[in-house]
């Protein structure tokens, strides 16, 4: 059985093995091994086929026993392996890359371009064919019009067969969300979702989430008239017909509006963030647990040190099992407005803050807004925070969990990856081996998505 990528196993109680990249039966596997308590020792290639832990242990032990072994720390880096450029548009900039989502199996990517096609918007679907990303389809709603912002938000199921696209600008920002399905030969629109009591500026569809199976969808709305705050609408697809099964509202409606939604892979945990709210005005998030029509509150999530207008809740990411969440606060005052990302674990009947991230080196911009976007691997072992106002290139910071601690690395896209004032979007592959950086002002204004692969280099 191939050893899982991005995981650590114990080898003979003394040695540990870390696999950072697998390219399948035809390619090598990069590994790093070290003696517990003495730091990283050596890196190498193991064969031309997937490796099991026992086989790697032999190589690891041999390296540790060699005279060349040292206690140097590894250089964990990220290299661009693909660049997807947005289409030229007669109407000007398309904002291609303003949103990006990737299926759990890594085979399908959807990219939002909210200003494409004369500001009506579009979403672009790409397939990963033998390591090469190829455009498969352009998604547009049957009734889109200028200023709909179709593609403002995107989400995709685990197997890549269902896509949700938000169009919060539709009907004077009343908002709509659209669902598309891949029948094996083409993508087709299967449903148009909206809230019956939405009003102008409700922005239904500003956030969307899809379960792993594609049978549950959550749509966020910034303002819900009945609740006087935000709301999240839960839809289920029993037998091929989408039905609204639940409406989740902010328990503190006067404190802010919902901004982001996240859904666990099995559809049993929903987290909704409030951009400005909480006791100190710094924002908070609310978790709900349940299934279909039955949902109960599962705790309020608040950071330990936020202050007014920190923007806590501007972005969020949830692990596949719903037990770990990352939340961005891009205007966090305690870090000189450079921003922060917080990580919480679900323990018992509440959520405990286990980490707060802020880059340890200058980002190069006066207003970096770290935490503008966040992403997470399926098991929660990799957390990535994105920035905005990148005058030179898109960049993010990645934090990898090892031995009960997180280790930082920088993810920097090529020089033509400049992002605009709307900031960059990002997604993380389920196994944590790739980060997808969406930069809406890259490639001379056409926008682009950069696929960044995690690498390990010799110390």
HELIX and SHEET records of a PDB file:
HELIX    1   1 UNK A   53  UNK A   65  1                                  13    
HELIX    2   2 UNK A  116  UNK A  119  1                                   4    
HELIX    3   3 UNK A  170  UNK A  173  1                                   4    
HELIX    4   4 UNK A  253  UNK A  255  5                                   3    
HELIX    5   5 UNK A  333  UNK A  335  5                                   3    
HELIX    6   6 UNK A  442  UNK A  445  1                                   4    
SHEET    1   A 4 UNK A   8  UNK A  11  0                                        
SHEET    2   A 4 UNK A  15  UNK A  22 -1                                        
SHEET    3   A 4 UNK A  29  UNK A  35 -1                                        
SHEET    4   A 4 UNK A  40  UNK A  45 -1                                        
SHEET    1   B 4 UNK A  75  UNK A  85  0                                        
SHEET    2   B 4 UNK A 448  UNK A 457 -1                                        
SHEET    3   B 4 UNK A 434  UNK A 439 -1                                        
SHEET    4   B 4 UNK A 424  UNK A 428 -1                                        
SHEET    1   C 4 UNK A  96  UNK A 102  0                                        
SHEET    2   C 4 UNK A 108  UNK A 113 -1                                        
SHEET    3   C 4 UNK A 122  UNK A 129 -1                                        
SHEET    4   C 4 UNK A 132  UNK A 139 -1                                        
SHEET    1   D 4 UNK A 153  UNK A 156  0                                        
SHEET    2   D 4 UNK A 162  UNK A 167 -1                                        
SHEET    3   D 4 UNK A 176  UNK A 182 -1                                        
SHEET    4   D 4 UNK A 187  UNK A 193 -1                                        
SHEET    1   E 4 UNK A 207  UNK A 210  0                                        
SHEET    2   E 4 UNK A 216  UNK A 224 -1                                        
SHEET    3   E 4 UNK A 229  UNK A 237 -1                                        
SHEET    4   E 4 UNK A 242  UNK A 249 -1                                        
SHEET    1   F 4 UNK A 258  UNK A 263  0                                        
SHEET    2   F 4 UNK A 269  UNK A 274 -1                                        
SHEET    3   F 4 UNK A 284  UNK A 291 -1                                        
SHEET    4   F 4 UNK A 294  UNK A 301 -1                                        
SHEET    1   G 4 UNK A 312  UNK A 318  0                                        
SHEET    2   G 4 UNK A 324  UNK A 329 -1                                        
SHEET    3   G 4 UNK A 340  UNK A 347 -1                                        
SHEET    4   G 4 UNK A 350  UNK A 357 -1                                        
SHEET    1   H 4 UNK A 373  UNK A 376  0                                        
SHEET    2   H 4 UNK A 382  UNK A 386 -1                                        
SHEET    3   H 4 UNK A 395  UNK A 402 -1                                        
SHEET    4   H 4 UNK A 405  UNK A 412 -1                                        
END                                                                             
